[in-house]
Amino acid sequence: MKTILVPTDFSLASKNAAKYAVELAKFFDTKLILVNAFSAPVANTDTMFPLDIVMPLQNIAAKNLEALKSELILENSNNITITCEAEMGTAYDVISYASKKYKADLIVMGITGHAGMIKEHVIGSQAVKVARNIGIPTFIIPENVSYKPIHTISFACDMQKTEKTPLINVVKSFCKIFDANLEIINVEEPSEETSFDKARTSVYIEKKLEAVKHKTVYIAENKVAKGVEEYLESAPTDLLIINPKKHNIFHTIFKENVTNELVFHVHVPMLAIH
């Protein structure tokens, strides 16, 4: 683990995520890359923008990044290394570019909204797109969540041929890194019967996790998000791991267009893995 990428639009949610990322950087003894995507000016043609238009915008973004960098360093007694990157473009494109340029190992982003309701603003909506499409583990930090040591990890697992993916190995790795206990959460319809495939997947998971302190919880509930939410209300966790493939829990919760109708009530950091 060498590099953590932290996209920011300078909102309260993204600044909170940056502070969370600082704690991860100290834990992993790694560096942070603060990145901001500034918007291109409106143009009537497809020609290149002249430097005298672009440079002032980039300078403003760079100045704001340096201010955030100074704030984070001041709060942490110069114990972290931070690099700043300001680029013109869409948030997603700039994050994708920066993640490759700096060979990011983790991405940390914030989401905002009262009671878990995600609003359509740059970082809030882009966090979902990044988690789904960029193949780098992505921490998604709710607006009012502060960092605390990760002792318990919950993995929302749909048991759909999980043995054919690297997911369990990735989850196992994070459990070892944080020396954390693991809870595997599977939500199924009350009338659902255990299929042979799901039983085989369950046996596979148990064998792979022999060296990790863990338990598997089966929840009978028609709505996946509700099942996870209610379980975590009674069994708090420090990190919820999700897999942003289509047709699973992540896809169910995060629809393609993120609007203020989208509700995610689980107030814990989320880690999207592939």
N, C-alpha and C positions, 0 to 999 in steps of 0.2 A: 504494500500500500504506500504510494508515493505522493499522489496528487488528488485533491478534492476540488471539484469545480462548483462554484457557488454563483448561479445567475441571480441578478438583482435588478429590480426596477425602482429601488429606493423606497418602496412602500414599507409600512410597518411589518407586514407579514414577511417580506423578503429579508428585512433587517433581522427579524427574529430568527429566520432560518440561517442567516449568516452567523449569528451568535451560537446557534446549535452546531453549525459546521465547525466553528472554532474549537468547541469542546471535543468533537470527533478528531480534529486535526491534532489536538494535544494528546488524545488517547492513542492515536496511530503514529504520532511523531512524524507528521507529514505536512506538506505545504498546502496553502489555499490559493485558488485562482478566483478572484472576483471578476465577473464578466457582466457587462451591460450592453444591450442592443438598443441603439438609438435609431429613431425613425428617419427614413429618407424624406427630404422635402417633397412636396407635391410638384409634379412636373407634367407638362403636356406632351412630352415626347419620351422616347426610349433612349435618348442620348445619355452619356455619362454626366454625372453632376460635377461641376467645376469645383476645384479645391477650395476656392474662396467661400463656397456655400457649405461644403462638407466639414472643413476643418473647424469652424466655430462650434458646430454641433458636437464633433468629437471631443473638442477641448472641454466643453461643458460636462459631457459624460465622464471624461477622464478626471476632471476636477471633483465631481461627485463621488467617483470611485475612490479617489485618494482620501477624501474626507471620511468615507466609511471605513477605509483601511486604517486610518489614524485612530478612529474611534475604537475599532476592535483591538488594535495593538495596545492602546492606552488602557483598556479594560483588562488586558491580559499580560501586562508588564513585559511587553516585547518578547514573549515566549513563543511567538508564531511567525512564520514566514508567509507573506502575502504578496501576490502579484496581481496587477490590475490589467484588464483587457476591455477596451471599448471599441465596438465595431458597428457599422451601419448595416441594418437589415432587420428581418423579422426575428423575434426572440428565438424561435425554434431553430432557424438557420444559423444564427450566431452561436447558440449553445452547441449545435452539432459541429460546427467548425471549430470552436474552442476546445471541445472535448477531444477532438482528433489532434489538434495542434499541441495540446499539453498532455496528451495520453492520460486522460482522467481515469482514475480508478473508481471514484464515486462522484455522484452529482447530488447536491443538496438544494432543495427548492421549497418555497413556502406557498401555502394556500391561505386564503382569507375568508372571513365570513362569520356572522353570528350563528351560534349553535350548529356549526358544521356546514352551513350553506355556502357553497363555493360561488363566488361572483365572477363574472366575465371581465377580468382585467388581465393585463399582460402575463404576469407570473402565475396567477391562479389557474388560468385555463391552460397555459403552456406546460405547467407541471405534469398534467395528465398526458399531453401529447408526447412530451419527452420520455416519461416513464414507459409509455407504450411502444415507442418507435426507436429510441436510442438504446442499444443493447448494453447499457452500463447500469449497474445497481444505482437506484435513485431513491434517496430519502425525500419524503414529502412531509413537511412539518406544518401542522395546523398553527394558526396565528397565535394562539395563547399558550402554546406548549413550550415549556422550558426543558433544557437538557437535564437528564438525570442518568446515573449509571444504569446500564442495561443488564438486568439480572434475569428477566423473564422475557422470552420471545414467543409470540404466537404466530403460527403459520396457517393462513386460511387456505386449505387444500381441498380441491374438488374431487380428488381420488380418481380422476379421469386419465388412466394410463400414465400416471406420474412416473412409473418406473422407466418409461421410454424417454424421459427428459433428465437434464442434470439438476433439476430443482432441489431434490433432497440433498445432494452433495453440497450445493450452494448454501442451503439452510444450515446444514451440519457445520459448514465452515464458519458461518457467522456465529453459531452457538459456541464453537470452540474459541473464536477470537474474543468474544465477550465473556466467556466462561458462564454462559447463561443456561437456565433451564428452558425446555421447549414444550409448548403446547400446540398440538396439531388440531385445528378446528375444522370439522367437516359438517356442513349444513345440508340436510337432505329432507325431502318432503315427508310428512308424517306417514304417508301410505307407501313410501318407497321400500322395496325389498332389496336386500343386499345381493348384488349380482356376483357372478363368479369373477368377473374382471375386477370389481372393486375389492373383493376378498383377496385376490391375488396381489393387488396393489398394496393393500394394508399389510400383508405378510412381508412384502418387499421393503416397505418403509420401516417396519419393526426391525428387520435384519440390518438395514443400513444405519439405524440409529442406536444400535446396541451400546455404543460407547458414549452416548449422550443421555443425560437425565431427561426423560420426556414422558408425556402421556398424550393419548388421543381422545378427543371429545367429540361425540356424535350428537348433533342438535337437530331435533325434529322441528322444522319451520319451513313454510312455503317461500318466504322471502329471505334470501341469503343475507342481505345487509342487516336485516332486523335480527336474524339469528346470531350473527357475529356481534352486533351491538349489545344485545341483551346478555350474551355470555360474558363479554368483557366488562360489563357493568358489575357483575358479581365476581369476576375473576380478573382483576386489573393486570395489565401487561405493560412492559416498557417499550415494546416495539412490535408492530404488526407487519408481518411479511406477506406480500401479495405477489401474484404473477400476472402481468398484464397481457396475457394471451386472450384471444377472442373466445367468447362463449364460456367464460368462467366468472368467478366472483368479481374480479376487477372490471371486466367488461359489463357485467350486470350493474355495478354501482356507477361507473363512469361511462356515460353514453358518449357518442362521438362528439356531439356539441354540448359543451359544458355551459349551463345556464344557471340562473339563480333559483331554478326549480330543483336543481340537483342537490340532494341532501346526503351528507356523509356524517353520521353522528358519532363515529368512533374518534374520540379526542385523544389519540395517541399518535406518535410518529409512525409513519408507514414506510416500508422499504419495498420497492418494486424490483423484482429480480427476474431473470430470464433463464 
